[in-house]
Amino acid sequence: MGNQGPLERRRRMLKFFVHRDGGPAEGWPLAHAGIIAADGATAPGEVRVEHGVLTVVPKNAGPVSLEVLFPLGPGGNGSGPAREVLLTTTLLPQRAMPYLLSLELARKQLMRFLNALEEWNLAMLPADHPALVTFERAREDFSVALVSWRSVQQEGMNADDPAIAAADEKSRRALRDAAEASELLLAEAVAEGLAARADGSWFSDAMERAERSLGRPAKQPVAVVKAPEAHGVTLAGVARVGCAVDPSSFEPPAQAALAKAADFITVPMPWSAIEPAEGKYQFAATDRWIEWAVRKGKLPVVAGPVLDLAPGKLPEWLFIWENDYDTLRELVYEHVRQVVTRYRRTVQWWTLASSLGVEGALSLRFEQIADLLRVASTVTRKLQPQSRVQVEVVDPFALYAARSQRSVPPLLLAELIAQTGAPVDAIGLRVDLTDATTAAAVRDAMAFSEVLDRYADLDRPISVTFAACPSKPTGTEGESGSWDGAWSPQVQADWITRVMAVAAAKPYVHSVCWGVAQDTARTPVGAGLVDASGSPRPSLAALASLRQSVRAGSQSGGQA
């Protein structure tokens, strides 16, 4: 056994040839690179690159996938700015002989397309549909690339071999075509989804199937139904489109933006701002926004997170009791009671908790987190029986979990929350590309669709409680990727049009919420619909157009 140890360690790895600008890459953006196990969870290990060879060393044996930033080149028929997004390979056996990274990424893109075609019931699209035409071109490109690669694949290959560069170029062409086909297919799915939600056909079909399986009609009208073999629940009506505010700022341009583009507003309530000193509550900042929403804006209010465990969101004095759970529990109970009592006549939805299980927050065991959630939910229901509550997952893509083994993976966290028995009406997902500590890596719209579907399997409504991206370069593009070139006001608007529409078209999504109405000192990368001077950005028109598209059941003013 001792003699087999080194051999086993040599086998426990994957290698990939990676080229850039026609030759072996001397470096590669690995800040967001991750190893994905067979069950879809992030896995521990090391990723490094040296002279055209990217080496992945998982800590555990078995097939794994690599998630890594990769340039897709210009979008849409070779025109437009370059994109660089996080992509994933298929599950690959660990071995010493290198794979070709571009080829394996292209293989995965083709699989994604075929899976989506089946899952979205789009298999009956006509053969001349642009998505299918582009996919066929991608499949032909992949076959050519595969033949090219197999002709040079052998033991002892060197990254400087020109034949590898030639195979890489062919694989990149297949990857670009496959990515474009996925975008076109997703646009079709979004268009059909928006229409089916607006005309009620999705919900009526789900209700009919549910009643048929029960053998009787529903006893009373319902707004959420779980049909047999359906992917998640189906909600009545269309998704709501909202926007959050920064309570520290109360400006007319922000109010005008909300009136133009939002069905509701979200008012954050960090404990550190509400009760900076123990027993000394400061409600003025949140009071003025909620009063405006109710009296003037005529907009429903979503409040919270009320219990946000993220660093900086809890008051300093609370950490005195971090190791005294019984006292901490009483303090949480009292805080939630104070906040809900004050706003129970004006708030319809509560985001009760956020940043659960994230390293850097309070050091709590999961059973304590679950208990605090039950406490918060119980007191909210007691004080406001008709209210609705949700819990926010800060990074549905699990980047933070990959960086720290002490964190609870977000999908596991959501599953455990659903099993705690706490009366949670929805699972909230936060997608914040302005925060380098969470989900700042750029992904394509298909990845956003896929992660929504994973959380839909919990059979709870999903809310996108916060979605935001920059409107100006952040300086981290080299490590975080780019959507369609560097971040700009127009790129930000395009992200809203193409990504947020994906969520709004899903039958199980209750609402989508943009991150902030107007820039403040807390939004240095320009996430606001309105800049600090009060001038609207293209993102304001994009969000207003999205809301209109959701209501009308058809896309207006942009590609999905």
C-alpha angles and dihedrals in degrees: 000000000000090000091053095055099085091044091052091049091052091052092049097085146070126222128198131190108230124188132188127186092001098306143070111301114243092196139010135197103259102159090107099028112130143181115231121202126217091266092057095253123126113262130208120252146099132280121193139158133212127171099335098324120104111197124201117194111185117194091225133054125245137067116317139176127231120225112198142149112265132176114244094187123223116349128233114025094339095301131111132038125322122266129211116187141162109270132178134219124221118263106288131192114246112251142143097242108091125246122213106250098208091050094051092047090051090050090055093048091055090050091050090054094050093046092050092047089059099038094049093047092239097130090111094063112131115264091244094057108127092237093055093042091052092045092054089052090050091050091051090048090051093051090052091047092048092052090048092051096046090053090063102029111115143126115288096024115168123221090227093063107121089215089065090053090051092051090047092054092051090048092051090054090053090047093052092049093047091050091050091049090052091052091051092048091048090051089055092049092049092050092050093044095051090049094047092050094046097049092042094236094125093053096043091050092049091048092049092051092046093050091047091054090049093046092229140064121265113276093226139007113284134193097203126047134178110210121198113273091000120144100247125322126315120230128209116243129003132311117270119237116214145162134218126229134213105238090207090068127053109179132158093234090059091049091050091050091052092049090053102043113018137083089189141001129233117217113197115218109193110187091227090063098039097049108015091162121037110270093002108110122193112194101156096101095050093038093062094050094046092046090050092049094050101039106030111011093043088212128141116245130230109194129202161315083253093180107035112169095189118122110275095018096088123068116255093236091062093067090069086076097042092112095040101074097177091057091042090053092053091049091051090049092051094045094051090045092053095048098043092045091055097048105027092110094052108033121077101178129035127200094206103184143011140176093034112168094011118136113245093040125095112318099246134150116238093250088057091049089050091049092051089050091052090048093050093045094046096051091046092052091046094052096038111021095180096052125112123223135198137179121224125227106204099207117019090182091063100230092143091051090054090055096049130036088199092067125090111241106247098234090050088048091052091048092050091048090052089052098046094083093238109143098247115165098194144007112236122212123203117204108182115170089175093067113077091194095065131018101348095128112103118242131178123258091256090062089054090052091049095051091049089053091052092056091043088067087074086073093232127117112264125223123192092218096182132012123171143151133178127268094205136041112283099198091242098085092110090061101028103040133233132266100210103339123312118343112273136154091269094046088051090053091048090052090055092049096048105032107032090047088060090062095043090055095056114101093224099049113106099186146345122215130195114224106242139359099213136014117259134167086282093061105060094160095057103253094157125109084225124038124235092269092055098256114139120240125216086257089073092059090043093055092045089050090049091053090051091048091051092051095044095042094232137089115258126185105359152034118275 
